[in-house]
Amino acid sequence: MQVQTGLILLTDGEKITGLVPNGSDLSGYTEVDLAGKYIMPGLINMHVHLAGNGKP
């Protein structure tokens, strides 16, 4: 993964619906400034123990 700049994330309030270049028409959307922040969609649990790690 690499940090991407100059993009606008579109959502329906709960789900990501699109990713468009900065300067696109945003009619009907509410703007939230996330400058200096990271978007990590789908991140649910950063601490998990999975079975079957290959160790006896």
N, C-alpha and C positions, 0 to 999 in steps of 0.2 A: 504494500500500500504506500501511496505517496500523497502528501498534502496537495490539494488542488485549490487554486484560488481563481477568482473571477467568475464564480458560478453562483447561481441562486437555486436554493432548494425549495420546491413547491410541495405543500402538503394539503390534505383535506381536513386537517386538524388532528388526525390520528395516524395517518399513513402517508408515506412519501409518494407523491404522484408524478414528480418530474424533477429534472435537473436541467436548468437552462442557463445560457450565458448571461453575464451581467449586462444590463441595458435592455433586456427583454421586456415586453409589455406585461405588466403585473396587475392589470385591471381586474378587480374583484378579489385580490389577495390583500392580506394584512401583512405589513412589513415588520419583521423582528430582526434587529441588528445583532448578528452573532459574530461580529469581528473579533478575532483573537480566541475563538472557541473552536472546539472539535465536535463533529457530528459522528456518532457511532451507532448507526441503526442496527437493531437486532441484538444489541448487547443486553443480556438478561442477567447472567450470573457469572461474575468474574472469579468465583471460588467454587470449584466443583471437583468431586472425586469420581473419576470414571473407572469402572471395573474393566479388567482386561488390559492392564498397562504392560503386560509381558513379563512381569515379575512373578515368581512362584508364591 
